[in-house]
Amino acid sequence: MKKEIELLREQMRKENTDLYIVTTTDAHNSEYVSDHDRVLEYLTGFSGSNGTLLVTDTEALLWTDGRYFIQCEQEIAGSGIKMMREGDKRDLSVKDYIAKNLRSGQCIGFDGNNLTRHRVKTILAGMPDKDISLSYDRDTAGEIWDSQGTRPARPCNTVYEHDIRYAGESVNDKLKRVRKEIKSLNASGLIISSLYDVMWLYNLRGSDVMYNPVALSYAFITSAVSAVSNGTDDQAGDLIGEAYLFIQPEALDHNVSEYLKSCGVIVRDYDEICGFISEYDYKGNVIADPRELSVKLYDAMANRLKSVSGHKIIDHALPTSELKACKNETEIRMMKEFFIRDSVAMTKYLYAVKKIMGMSVPEQLSAIFDDDKLNDLIAEYSENAQDFDEVAAGRLCDRIRLATDGCFDLSFSTIAAYGANAAMMHYEAEEHACAKIKRSGMLLTDCGGQYPGATTDVTRTIAVGDVTDEEKKCFTLVLKGWLALMHATWIEGCTGRNLDILARQYLWNEGIDYKCGTGHGVGYCLGVHEGPQNIRYRYIPDSAEAVLLPGMTVTNEPGVYKEGCFGIRTENTMLVTEKFVSDSDRYLGFENLTLVPIDMELVDMSLLDKTEIKQLEEYNSEAYKCCEEYLKR
């Protein structure tokens, strides 16, 4: 067993803890966290973005989802830790394991900052007849890491204003909309711990988490009815109140401090949040999202509300989440521009890889990309084409994207996976331990960029040499589902669960599936994975589902992952738009933001019908035109 697990067990015995829980999240329930918060990785070696570790005196088990099954097994091999497959009937769930193995009178320990109220409630719901105590006042696992002297410091980088020309809406206007939502829910306050939501609300951006332009922060908003009234119901009471930002003082320079002051935002120290909500004089109910807020903060607020004012917490999704997800006119205009730039960069990269590998390229691209700088870059890599590997491909992709006008960062670490490695959905190549790209098979590249007016996410799988009939068939089945979802029309009120089968139908007909969702929400100069919208068929009990609304952005990314053989994924980011109105019903559809051509060498045309062939030809033609027109500017 790993020594880190043994150290944790030793401390558990001292604290009379029978089972200890560690997750991959941070105090803000973030998917992507700073190095300081990678406690689970420190304990296990698993580097994925979704994991739950349970440690008892005799067992250590790590749950993760289908994106990481292969990766997790490899990273924890020889550690003594057992991988458990989340959502797989062959393995117990976290809740069921705890219910089965914990006895009355025993104690569960965890860091109360890192488990949400909903997660804790769900776990305890599995043991209604057992007297189980909770110990969550200490970060026991993190303290062990601290004691080793290897834990990175908590990040604290300077934040900056997200300019109104990109945001399209002022902080004051956003606060007005949020306060109306607060009032509609019969509340007078709202607490926000989601970093994306805090940044969106106050038009701020930061760099405390790699690839995510966020700063560690909380927000607390109050709303009250003004005594000023002009006698009309609509305006009888502009909603006024307080707006707090809890952030590390060192993150604010003079300009940002003055900007926040001008917006009426009250700034408090990041570490004051728990004390603040434990002492605040609440005037009414407070909205909190138990799926986002840590159990420590949730309980502190609930206890204060109950003991002092008699008010309560209203469990509800953050109003800011849907407001943020539906992009305004400025954001949509900016996204379309920056996605064109990003699509051109991605197309350049794919063209370059084909040339480096000695492959033929479409005549349209040869004419478009007759560029000295790009040709010099291709020549640089072509000199050692025999050593062209996954790391080199990823770096080439990053160089081209980061040279794009407006791109200030990647939106996640680029995945360049060749052959069998592409079967790992979130594979990350490492120097001196990655695959050489040979003149056969396929290369999958999943990547994206951060721009002041967009967060991008795109995946393309291309042939780098001869491919098998099976590879072409699977690629084409993925393509058929991708086209079907892209061209979907649905009546307003549908969620992504209503649409998911469109992407999977052709794979399911062949007994093939992919163990992840088909699409996720995408932020705006924020998170590459950002809800509440998504596209997935799997029903998750007690999990909220978001209706797809105009202005939302979501990915379309079906795939095939055949362990030990190959992986295929085709991914676009799309915008939800109104298509037409009929009999007072509104019908919606998708508009592509990503315009990167499909590699025709991987398409088995015999598997496409006439409509699909036309759709594919039109898409590729539009992608070529996008490149040509952009480069002529």
Protein Blocks (a to p, Z undefined) as FASTA:
>chain_A
ZZklmmmmmmmmmnopabdcddfbdfkopabdcfklmmmlmmnopabfbdcddddfkbcc
ddddfklmmmmmmmmgonlpacddehiakbccfklmmmmmpcghiacdddfklpcfklmm
mmmmmmmmbccdddfkbcfklmmmmmnopaccddddddddddfklnopafklmmmmmmmm
mmmnopabdcdfbfklmmmmnopaddfbghiacddddddddddddfbdghiaklnopadd
dddddddfklpcfklmmmmmmnopacddfklmmmmmmmpccfbdcdddfklpcfklmmmm
mmmmmmmnopacdddddfklmmmmmccfklmmmmmmmmmmmmmmmmmmmmmmmmmnopac
dfklmmmmmcfklmmmmmmmmmmmmlocfklmmmmmmmmmmmpghiabdfbdcdddehjl
lmpmkbccdehiaccdddedjdddddddddfkbccdddddddfbdcdfklmmmmmmmmmm
mmmmmmpccdehiafklmmmmmmmmmmmnopacdbdfbdcddehiafbdcfbdcdfbdce
hiacddddehiacddddddddehiaccddddddddddfbdcehiacdddddfbdcdddfk
lpcfklpcfklmmmmmmmmmmmmmmmmmmmmZZ
